[in-house]
Amino acid sequence: MERQCDGEEPLGGLNHHDRAEEPGSPPLALEHSGSRQQDEPTMMRRSDNYLPVPGEEKNLDIDFVNTKTRSSESIPMKNLYADDVSPLYPPVGPYFSDGRRRVDYVLAYHIQKPGSVRRRSSRFGESNFIRRLRRSLSMRSSRAPLQPKEDPEIAAQEQQTDYHEDDKRFRREEFEENLLETGLELEKDEESKIPGIGFLKIHAPWNVLCREAEFMKLKMPTKKVYDVKQGSNVVEKVRLFIHKVTAPLHPKVDATRQDSIKSLSHPFSREKQHLFDLSDRDKFFDSKTRSSIVYEVLKRTRCTKAKYSMGITSLLANGVYTSAYPLHDGDIKEANTEPNDRKLLYEEWASYSVFYKYQPIGLIRKYFGEKVGLYFAWLGVYTQMLIPAAIVGVIVFLYGCVTVDDNIPSMEICDPRNNINMCPLCDRACSYWKLVTACGTARASHLFDNPATVFFSIFMALWAVLFMEHWKRRQMRLNYVWDLTGFGEEEEDHNRAEYEFRVMQKTMRLEHSTPKGEKVKLTCTDRLPAYLTMVVMMCFLILVTFAIVFGVILYRISIKAALHMSTYPSARSNIRATVKTTAAIINLIIIIILDEIYGAIARWLTTLEVPKTDKSFEERLIFKTFILKFVNAFTPIVYLAFFRGRLVGRPGKYLYVVGSYRMEECAHAGCLMELCIQLCITMLGKQLIQNNLFEIGIPKLKKLLRKRKSELDSKEEEELNKTLQRHEKDHLLGPFVGLNPEYMEMIIQFGMVTLFVASFPLAPLFALLNNIIEIRLDAKKFVMELRRPIAAKAKDIGIWYNLLRGLSKVAVIVNAFVISFTSDFIPRLVYQYMYSPDGTMHGFINHTLSYFNVTDFQPGTDPLEPMHLGYKVEICRYKDYREPPWSSTPYELSKEFWAILAARLAFVIVFQNVVMLMSDFVDWLIPDIPKDISLQIHKEKILMVELFMKEEQGKRLAAQDKHNQDNCTTPSSASQSPPQPRSRPISHTNCC
């Protein structure tokens, strides 16, 4: 028989009468703490049969006769802690009613309360407030996006089936009985202060924790510690120097932790308990690990009385349980609150007063798990890397401000002596205008369209590579510190509830045609209608986005014509700025609305595909959501950067759409200014409205409305909150919806920062300011407003890294085209070195303007007011490279156009290859794994081998000594001692 933990049952099962009682852990398991003051806790007797542990599902034809007998038995339990021992912890803490056993997990369910109980609850004046509070919270949770493998309540909000209350109760009883068979201890609370809600509190005793930790191969620290030697190369010395300099910026957590010493970790094993420090069993498994262990047991436990096997996810989906969550460690703002990790996180992480400090990543990981810890570590690295990008961007912008007065093209446009008459910007309503009126736009364009922007584009391409390399090294360092170096993704991923339901339907449909023993599963043929629906719907939504952008284009064209026809001087004075700004705001509003719609549709499409596992569901959902939101956010920007002003035609032969709508032109200084305005409004609007206002304003507004509707004033509400149990307080918090929305928000921002940075050098600065607020906002949300998520292990950020890497590659190509085709950088170079008579920029504006004879206008398109300038115009100018009307080929593209086009294409090719070559060189130059970390990982392996070699050597010496003692035993002593079991016969050798 294998070695067991103290007080642990053997895997084969142990009769409950023979079970040893642990101190502090009553042996009998299901307790009802209904009325805390009056009722004696009762419990259900443990089953004589133990459920097999290693994830084997029970067959559908199990005999439940014994189960029914057991479920009807309940015996009173003596309160082991009421007579002679007082509870260790206050009754409002995360503990059972005895105050000793910790609540590791909570399942909530609806109950039908009797009339007397309802009347008693209403006497306290709490019901209306709590009921309204629950209603608003349930509405919020129903709108939460699906995020698999983060919170079983969220992952289970698919396929809501209305079961009768009795059916739900029977399924709960079976599920709870199966939980008892796994060794968990349960306590019911159906007299909570939240009307209509019952709670099942779950505690994992020591023997269950040991068993499950061994099955899950959890790495735990051993007694063996070793010195961590810091790296000796230049990079590590610089890192250590920066770490010492920035010491005041580090949070005040883990003051007793020594960075130079690390415990050697090893997967937990009950046979090797002597390797681990088990002096304090209550702290060996922390609350995060305990809840993860219980969640694994919940996922593995099945209900089989129904037509198909149901796990916890299916039970949540069918309303048998309404929610499932681990508990927070304690309160935050209470005066007499004991120190806990949640309070420490609030003080050192979730407070805006510590915005300038580093994040306590180790404590975040300890409390929320590796997956959440990696997200905030990545967000911290990203924000930290934005600092140099923002500084360089501000310098580029200031360079444009300083050199604007020396810019010759702007000076030529603003010079009133250049009497240049420009052609009308629209048909009929618009008239001829002076080029000098575009002076302000030309000067503003120089702030973003100057030689420094080319340097900034190259810098940002290299910055993206450095950011990715820095994150990979940081990730490897965290994997080493968090003992994730040997962690893989090969652990079992349980099937989703909907997949099991569809398999059950298929099994019943093919009951007679399927051979016995053949496992039924969903094939591509079964999913073909869902795949076709997904492809058609995705294409349709992308076309909808294009159509909306086209609608905004028509708005710009029509509003421009309307303003030109206006009789108000103020309306006609600043037409371009009005049209640009209002169109950008309309685009922003549409983007925000469509983001929410597309997120819901992507979730629906993913549900139709019925993915088998949570991981598959998550990856498919991310892929669809990213495509839709990326197209939604960047389609207006791509149009302004690459299409506007190029599909126009020329005077006398303009391009028209939808009848008489003439395609819009760029300003004389180019479309870069309009692109900058669109980027600025979209980026700031999404950050201020969609990210911060929605996350801050809406919860506060809901809280204010709840207070106004409730009959309790603030003092009564505060007093009520003090009397709530920990599981009741956490039930009133919002469910955790996963990290996908947070990642998606940052990925879109990363695209804004890198893809079109040539047109908006201030984008990194705005992103930096937003992220400083975003980190503390998310921290406050995680610590105060959301239920505690299930701690999930992860060694990287998954598919998000691939998306970041792809965006950084695309950014090089996009910026090359922006510099080449959207800005005037290439035309200025070509003019200066090919066509300028003196090698300067003098005469550049005249070189970019072509001539048009006003008599060549198409009928009905000439201006209604041809004398708008006070004199008759015979020749007007327009921005293009075309032959003049007096040439042999009037209005045809000139040779200058083809020379500039060739230069633009050559620049794109050279820029792209040079920058990518430099990026690949930086990628090759910086190793993914820091040298000191690779050495420490190697050292850990050597120490582990030495540890086990010593252990095996000690076992051999002990066996040899025992063998010699047995051989030297005298007959008299041998007859007096009981026979000892031996693995092999004793050899008859002389011990002397």
N, C-alpha and C positions, 0 to 999 in steps of 0.2 A: 504494500500500500504506500502511495506516495505521501510525502511529508505534508502536513497541513498547518495552517495558521492556528494560533491558540484559539480554542473554542470554535473551530470551524467544522462544518459538516463535511463528510466525504462526498465526492461527486456522485457516488451511486445513490445517496439518499440516507437519511438517518431518522429513525422514529422520533417523533417530537417528545415522547416521554423520556427518552435517553439523552436529549440535547442538553449540553452543559450551559448553564446560565452565565453570561458575561456580566461583570460588574458594570452598571450603568447602561445595560442593554437588556431589557426584559425579553424573555424568550418568546412570548406570544405576541402576535404581530399586528392584527388589525384592531385599532382602537377607535372609539367614537368619543370625541370630546364635545358632544353636542351642547349641553349646558355646562359651562365650565365650573359653575359654583355648586350645582346641585347633583348632576348625574355622575355616577361612577363610570369611569372608562371601561368599555367592554371591548372584547377582541374576538377575532375568528381564530379557531384552532388551525395550526399549521397542517398542511397536507402531509400524509405519510409518503407520498410519491414526489420525488424531486424532478423538476423539469430539466431535461438535458440541456447543457449549457452552450456548447459550441455552435450556436446559431442554427440548429437543425429545426426546421418547421415541423409542427405536429401534423400527423395525417388527419384527413378529414373524417375518418371513420373511427375515431377514438370513442371508447365507451365512457359516458359521463354519468353513470349511475352513482359512482362514489363521489363524484364532484357535487351532484345534487345533495347527497347526504351531508357532505362537509359544509356546503353553503348554508344549510339550515341550522348548523350547530354554532352556537356562540356561548362562551362561558365567561362569567365575570372574572376580571383580573384584579388582584389586589394591587392597590396603588403603592408601588415599592418606595415612593419618595415622599409620601405624605406623612408617615408616622414618625420616622426617625431621622430622615435625611431631607434637608431642604433643597429646593432646586438650585442648581449652580448658576442659572442665568435668569434674567427677568422674564416674566411670562409674555411680554410683547416682542421678544427677540425671535430669531429664526429657529425655534426649537419646538419639540413636542410639548404637550401639556405638562409632562414631568419636569420640564426645564433642563433636561440633560441631553437628550438625543437631538441631534441637529436635523433640521428639515433640509434635505438635499434636493428635493424636487416637489413641485406642486401640480396637481391636476385639478382643474375647476370644471364644474358641471352644473346644469340647471336642476333645481329641485322644486317640487310643488309643495309650498309651505301651507300647513293647516291654518284655518282662520284664526285660532287663538294665538298662534305665533305671529301672524301678521298684525293682529291688534296690539300684541305686546311690543312689536317693533315700532309701530306707529306712535306709541306713547312716548318714545324717546325723541320724537320730532326729527328723525333722520331719514325716513324712507324716501320722501319726495326728492330731497337733495341727492341722495345716493342713486336713486332710480334715474334721475335726469343725467347724473354724471355717467352712469353706466351706458345710457342710451347714446350720449354724445361720443363716448369712447368706442362703443360698438360701431357707430357710423364711421368713425375715423379708421378703425381697423378694417372695416369692409372695403374702404377705398385704398388700403395699402397695397402696393405692388407686390406681386409674387416674388419671393426670394427663397428658393429651395435651400435646404440644409442649413438654415440659419435659425429659424424658430419654427417648431412643428406646427404651431397655430397658423402661421402665415402660409407654410407649405401645404397646409391642409384645407385651405379655403376654396378648393376646387370641389365640384360635384356635390353640392349641398343636397342631401336626401332627407326627406322629412320622415323620421322614424317615430313611432309611437313611444311615449314616455316609458311605458312598461318594457318595451323591447330594449330601450336604451339602458334601463336599470338592470335588466338581465345581463346585457353585454358587459356593463360595468362590473357586475358581480363576478362574472366569469374571468374578466381580465384581471381584476384585483386578486382573485383566488390564484390565478397563474403567477401573478407577481409575488404572492406569498410563497409559492413553491420555489421561486428563485432565491429566496432568502431575504428579500426586502421586508422592512417593517413599515406598516401603514397606520395612519390615524386619520379618522374622518372628523370634519368640522362642518356640521350642517346648521349651526346656530350663529353664523357670522353676521356682522352688521351690514352686510351687503345683501339686500333682500333677494331671494330666489336663487342664490348661488351657494353651492356646497363645495367644499375643498377636500381633496385627498392629499394628505401630507405623507411624503415618502422619505424614509431614512434607510441608508445603507449601512448595516453593521460592519464591523471590522473584517469578519470572515468573507463577506461578499466583496468588499473593496479589494481584499488581497486576491481573491479568485479572479475577479474581472480585470484587475490591473495586470495580472499575468496573461490572461487571454488577449487583452488589448496591447500587450507588449509595451506598456508605459515605461519610459525611461525615468528612473528615480535616482536621486543622489545617494551615493554610497558613503561609507565612513572614510574612504580613501580620498585624501586631498593632495593636490600638487601645486607647485608654484608655476604661475603663468609668466613666462618671460616675454618681455616686449621686443618688438622687432628692432633691428639695428640698422636697417637701411635708411636712406635719406627721407623717403616718403613717410615711414613710420615715425621717424624723429620729428618731422614737421607736424604730423598728426598729434603726437604727444605734447608738443609745444603748444599747439592751438588748444588742446584740451586743458592744459594748465592755465593758459591765459584766460580762457572762457569759463573757468571754474565758478565764478559768481553767478553765471547764467544757468547753471545746472540746478534742477529741482532738489529740494531737501528731502529726499527719500532714501531708504536703505543706507542710513548713516553708519550702521555696523558692518555693512558688506565691504569686504576687501577685494579690490579688483585684481590684486596680485595672487590670489588663492582661488582655486576652483575645485569643486567636488567632482570626482569621477562618477559618471552616471552609467547605469546599466539597466536593461529591461528587468522589471520586477519579477521575482520568482519566489514562490513560497519555500522552495527547497534551499534557497540561498538567503534567507532572512537575516542571517548573521552578518551579511555584507552591509546591511542598511542600518541606519540609526533609528531604531524604533523605541527610543526612550519616551517620546511623547507621541502616542498614537493619534491623538486628536489633531495634531498639526502635521503629521507625516503626509497625509493626503489633504491638500488645501481644498477650499470650497469649490473652486473651479474644477478640479479634478474629480471631486465627489459627484458633482452634478453631471459631468461628462460620463462617468461610469454608470450612473442611474439611467441616463438617457440611452446608452447603449443597451442596457437591459430592457428598457421600455420598447425600443425598436425591435428587439429580438422576440419579445413576448407576443404571443398570438392569441386571438379569439377564434375558435374553430366551430362553435355551435351554429354560426350563420352558414349560408350557402357557400361562402368562400372565406378563406383565412383572412382575418383582419388584424392589422397591427395598430400601433398608436396613431399613425398618420391617418389610417382609414377611420378609426374611431373619432378622431377630431373632425374629419371631413363629413362624417355622417351625424355630427352633433351629439354623439354619445358623451364626449367631453368637449367643453367649449374652449379651453385653453390649457396650455402646459408650459411651465417655465421654471427655471431655477430662481432662487431668491437672492436679492441684494444682501450684502453683509450687515448693513445696519442703517440708521438714520444719519443725516448730514448736519442739520442745523439745530437739533435738539441740544439743550444746555447740558444735560447729564448723559449725553451719548458717549459710549465707550469708544476708544480709538479703533478704527477699522480702516481697511483699504479703500472703501468707498469714500469715506470722509477725507482721507489723505489725497485721493484723486481730485476731489472737489477743490481742496485748498491749493494744491500744487499743479493742477492741470486745467480744471474747468473754470477757473476764475479769470476774468479779463485783466485783473491786476498783475498777472504773471505772463502777459502776452509776450514779453521780451525774453522769456526763459525757454530753455529746451524742454521737450516733452519727457515725462518719466516713462519711457518706452518699456522698461522692465516691469514696472508696476502695472502698466496697461495690459501687458501680456499676462501677467500673473492673475489679473482680475477678470479680463474678458477673453483670454485665449490668444493663440498665436495668430489667427487669421485677422482679428481686429488689430492686434499689435503691429502686424506687418503693414496694414493699411495706413495707420498713423505714422509709422516709421517712414514709409514711402512718401506720405504727404509732407512730413518734416524735411526729408531730403530734397524734395521738389521745391518747397518754399525756400529752403536755404540756398539752393542753386539759382533761384530767381534773383537773389540779391545782386550778384555781379552782372547779370543780364539787364536788370533794371538800371543799374548805374551807367552801363555803357549806352543803353537806350536814351537815358536822360542827356548824356553827353552829346549823342548824335542830334537830338532835338535842339539842344542849346547851340550846337554848331550851326544848324540851320537858322536859328534866330540871329546869331551874330553875323552871318554872311549874307543875310537877306538884302541888305542895302548895297552889297557889292555884286549882286547877281545881275549880270548884263541883260539876260532875257526879260527879267521882271522890270528892270529899269526901262527897257524899250517899250514894254506894254504900257507902263505908267507914264511915259513921256507924252504930254499933250501935243507936242510938235509933230508927232507921227500921226498925221490925219488919215487913219486907216478906217474905211467904211466896211463893215462886216455884213454878210448876207443874213436875211431873216432866219430866226431859229424855229419858226413854225409857219405854216401856210396861212395866208390872208390876215390873221389877227396880228401877227408879228411884223415889225417893220425893220428897216436897216438900223444898225446901232454902231457906236464907236467902240473900237477895241480898248480904249483907255478905261471904259467902264468895268472891264474885267481886271483892273489893277489889284484890287483886294484879293481876289481868288488866286491870281498869279503869285503874289507875295506869300500867301498862306501855303500854296502848294510847295514852295521852295523849302518850307520847314520840314517836309517829309520827302521831297524829291530832290536830293542833292547827292554829291559823290559819296558822302559818308554812309548813306543807306546801303550802298553796295558792300562796303566793309562790314556793316552791321549784319547783313544777310549771311555773309561768310562766317562771321563770328557766331551767329545763332545756330548755324548748321553744326559747327564744331561744339558749341555749347550743348546741343541736344545729345551728341555722342558722349561728351564728358558726363552729362547727367546720367545717361544709361549705364556707363561704366562705374560711376560713383555708386549708383544704386546697387549694381551687382556685387560690388565689394562690401557694401554695407549689409546687404542681404546675407552674404556668406558669413560675415562677422556675427550677425544675429543668429544664424543657424548654429554656429559654434557655441555661442553663449547660452542659447536656449536648448542645446542638446538635440538639434534636429538634423545633424549631419547624416545619420543613418536612416532618417525617416523617409519612407516612400509613400506613394499614393496607392499602394496595392491593397490596402485594407478593404474589407468587404463594403460595398455600397448597396444599401438596401433598396429594394424596388419601391417605386412611388405607389401611392394608394390607387390612383386612377389607372395605372398600368395593370395592377393586380385585378382591378374591377373589369377592365376590358379583356384580360386573359380569361377571367371567369366566364364572361359572356361568350367568348369564343369557345371555351371548353363545353359549355352547355349546348351551344349550337352544333358543335361537332362531336357530341357525346357518342353517337353510334358509329361515326365514320373514322374516328381516330383510334389507331391500335393502342392496346393497353401498354402502359409503361412509357409511351412517347410523350415527352414534355411539350405542352402547347405554349407557343410564344407568338408575339406579333411580328409579322414579316413586313417587308417593304410593300408587298401587295396590299396588306391591310392598311398601311399608312398612305397609299398612293393618293386617295382623294384629299387627304390633309396636305400632302406635298404640293399637289396641283393648286389647291386653295391658297397655300402660302405664296407660291410663285406669282399667281395672278394678283393676289392682294398686295404683295410688295410692289409689283410693277405699277399697279393702280395708284397706290399711295405716293410713289415717286412722281408719277404723272400729275397727281393732285398738287404736289409741291411745286412742280414746274408751272402748272396752270395758275396757282396763286401768285407766284413771282411775276408771271406775265400780266396778271390783273393789276399788280402794283405798277408795272411799266405803263399800262394804259392809264392808270391814275395819274402818274407823273406827266404823261403827254397831255391829257385833258386839262389838268389843273394848271399847267403852264400856259396853255392857250387861254383858259378862263382868266387867269391873272393878267395876261397881256391885254385882254379886252376890257379889264376893269377900269372904271372911271376914277377910282381912288388913287391918288398919287402914292400913298403909303404902300398899297398893295403892289404897285408896279415898280417900286423902288428897289426891292430886294427879292426878286422872283426866284432866282436860282437857290438862294439859301433857304427860302420857305419850302420850295419843292423838295430839296434834298432832305431837310430835317424831318418834314412830315412823312415822307415816304419811308425814311429809316425807322421812324417810330411805329408806323403801321407794320413794317416788316418785323420789328421786335415783338409786337403784340401777337402777330400771327405765329411767330416761332414759339412763343411761350405756350399758346393755346395748343398748337399742333404737337408740341412735345408731350403734353399730358395725354392727348388722344393717341398718339403713336405708341406711347408706352403701354397703354391698355390693349391696343390692337396686337402689338408684338407678344404680349402675354397670352392673349387669346389664341393666336396662331400657334404658339409653342404648345399650348394645352391640346390643341387639335392633333398635333403630331404624336401625342402620348409617349414622351421619352421614358425609357425604362428606369433610369436612376436620377437622383437629384443633380449629380454632376453633369450628366447629359442635358438635363433640362436647363441648368444654369448657363452652359455654354451656348446652347441654341438661342436662349432668350437674350443673352448679351449680344450675340451676332446680329440678330434682327433689330434690336433696339439701337445698337450703334449705327447700323446702316441708315435707319429711318431718321434718327436724330441728327446724324452728321449731314445727310442730304438736306434736312430741314433748316439747319443752322447756316450751312455754307452755300446753298444755291444762290441766294441774292448777292452774296459777296463774289462768287465766281462770275456771275453775270456782269457785275460792275467792273471786275478786273479784266475780263478777257473778251466780252462780247459787246458791251455798250460802246457806241461810237464807231464800230467796225461794220455794222450791218445797216448803214445809213443811206448810202448812195452819194449823190452830189446834187447841187442846185440844178434844177431843170429835169432831174431824173432821180428823185428820191424813192426810197423803198417804203411802201405802205403796207400796213397790216390791218386786218378787220375793217376793210373798207378804206376810210379816209384818215386813219391814224398814222402819221409819219413817225418813223423810228427816231428816238431821241439821240442827240449828239452829246459829245463830251464838251466841257468848257475848253477854252483855248489852251489852258495850262495842262490839259489832260484829265483823265478820269481818276487820277490817283487821289485827289482831294475828296471826291465823292466816296471813293473806296475807304478812305480813312474815316470819314464821318459815319459810314455804315458800320465799320468795324468797331468804332468807339461806342456808338449807341447800342449796338448789339451786345458787346462785351460787358459794358457797364450795366446795361439793363438786365441782362441775364443774371449777373452777379448780385445786383441790388434787389431786383424784384423776385426772380425765380429762386435764387439760392438763399439770400439772407432774409428778405421780407417774408417769404412764404414760411421759412423755418422759424422766424422769430415772431412775426406779427400774427399769423393765424393761430398758433397755440395760445398766445396771450389773449387774442380776441375770444377764442372759445372759452378760456378760463373766466374772462370777464362776463360773458353771457351766462355761464353756469352760475356765477355768483349772483347775478341779477335775478335769475329765475328761481334760485333756491330760496327757501324760507329762513335759512340760517344766516346770521351775520358773521363777520370775520372771526369774532371770538368763539362763537359756538362751533364754527367749522374747525378752528384750531384745536378746541378741546376734543372734538370728535376724532380728529386725526391722531391725537395722542393716544386714544384708546384702541385704535385699530391694531390688529396683529400685523406682523411683517408680511405674511402672504396676502392679507387683505389690501395693504398699501400697495404692494407690487401689482395686484390685480387691477388697480385703478390706473396704473401707468399704461402707456401705449405699447403695443407689441413691437418687437424688433423686426424690421422689414429687410434686413440684410445690408450689405455694403455696395451692392450694384449701383443704386442711385448716387452714392457718394463718389464712386469711381467714375461713373459716366459723366458726372458734372466736371470732374477734374480733367478727364480725357478731352472733352469738348474745349475746355479752357486751354489745354496744351496745344490743341489745334489752332486756336485763335492766336496763341503766342508765337507759334513757329511757322504756320503756313503762309501768312501774309504779313510777316513782320517787316518786310521791306517798305510797306506802305504805312505802317503804324509803329514806330519805334517805342512808343510809350506803353505798348501792350504788356511787356513784362512788369512794368511798375504797377499798373492796375491789377495784374494778377497777383503780385506780391502783397499788396494791401488787402486784397480780398482774402487771400489764404491765411493771413495773420488773424483775421476775424473768423474765418471758416474753421480753423483748428479749434479755437476756444468755443465756438458755437456748437460744433459737433461734439466736443468733449462734454459740454454742459448737457447736451441732449442725451448722450450715452449714460451719463452719471445720474441725472435727475429725472428725465422725462420718459425714458424707455425701460421696459423690463430688461433684466439681465439676459444677454444672449447666451446660447449654449456655446461653450468653448470649443472651437473647431481648430484642429491642427492644420497647419499649412507651412510649407517651406519656401514658398514664393508667392507672387501676386497673380500667378496663373496667366490667363489669356490676355489680361490687361497689359502685360509687358510686351506681348507680340503686337498689340495695337499701338502702343507707344513707339515701338521700333519702326513699325510701318509708317506712322505719321512723320517720324523724323526723316525717313527716306523720301517720302513724298514732298516734304517741306523744301528740300533742296531743289527739286524740279519746279515746284510752284513759284518759289522766289526767283528762280532764274527767268521764268516767263514774265513775272510781274516787273522785274527790272528791265527786261528786254522789250516787252510789248506794251505794258501799261504806263511806265514812266517815259520821260524824254531823255533818259540817260544815253541811249545808243544814238538817237538822232543828233544830240549835241556833240558826241564824239565824232560822228561821221562828218558833220558840218565843219567842226574845228580843224580836222586833219585832212579833209578832202576839198571842201568848197570855200572855206574862209579865205579872203584875199590876204589878211594879215596874221592868220593863225590864232585869232581871238574869236570871241562869241558875238562880236558886233555884226549885226545883219542877220542873226539867226531867226528872228521872228519873221522878217520879210521872206526868208528862205522857206519857211514852213507854210506860207499862205499861197494859195492858188488864186487865179483870177476867174471871174464869171461875168458875162455880159447879161445885164438884167433883161434884155429883149429875148433871151432864150428860156425864160420861165415857161412852164407848161400853163396852158389856159386855166384860169381859175385859181392859181397858186401864188400870184404876185401879191404884194402887200396892199391892204386897203388904204393905207396912209403912206404913199411913197414919198411925201414931202415932210416926213416926221422929223428929219434932221434940219429942216429949213431950206434945203436945196435939193435939186434933182440928182439922183445917183444913177450913173450909167454903168459903172464897174464896181462890183462888190467882191470882197475877199472871203475865202473859206479855208479851213485848215485841212489840207490834203496835198499830196504830191501828184499834180496833174498838169497836163499841157495847157497853156493859155488859149483863149478862143481864137486868137489870130494865128495860131500855128497850123501846120498842115494836118495834124491829127488832134483837133480840139477836144479837150476834156479827157483824153486818154491818160493812163498812168504813165508818169514820167520815168526816166532812167534813174533819178534820185530815189524814187520809191523802191525800185528793185535793188539798188545798192544798199539802202538802209535795211530792207528785208533780209538780204544776205548777211549783213552785219549782225542783225538780231538773232538769226538762227545760229550763226557761228558763236555768238556770245553764250547762247543757251547750252550748246554742246560743250564749250570750253569750261564754263562755270560749273556745270553739273559734274563733269568728270574730275575737274581739279578738286572741288569741294568733297566729292565722295572719296577720292583718293586720299585726301587729308583725313577724312573721317575714319576710313579703314586703317590708316596708319596709326591714328590715336587709339583706335580699338585694339590693334595688335600690340601697341606699345604698353598699354596698361593691362596687367594680368587680372583675370576675373576674381581670383582668390588671393587675398593678401598673403604675403610670404609668411608672416608670423602665424597666421591662422592655419595655413597648411602644415607648418611645423608643429603647432599645438595639436592638431588633429592626429598627426602621425605619432606624437608623444602619447596621446591618450590611448591609441591602439596598443602601443608597447606596454604601457602601464597596465592595461586590462589583461594582456597576455601574461604579464608577470604575476598579477594578482591571482589569476586562475591556476597558474603553474604552482605557486606557493600553496594554494588551497588543495590541489591534487596531491602535492608532495606531503602536506600535513595529513591528508586522509590515508595515504599509503603507510606513513609512519605509525599512525594510530592503529591501523588494521594490523600491521606487523607486530606492534607491541601487544595487542590483544591476542593475536595468534600465539605469541610466545608465552603469554600468561596462561592461556588455556592449556598449552602443552605441559607447563610446569605445575599444573594444579595437582595437589596430592589427592589420593583416593578418598581420604576422610573428608577433606574439604569439598571434594567433588560430590560426595554423597549427601553432604548437608546443603549444598546450594542447588537451586532449581536448575533444570536443564536449560541451556542457552541454545537458541536457534543458530545454526551455522550454514553458511552457503556452500561449504565443501567439506569433505572428511578431514579429520585431523591426521596429519602424518605422524607416525610413531617414531619420532626422533628424540634423542636424548637432549633434554634442555640444558644439561651441563656441558 
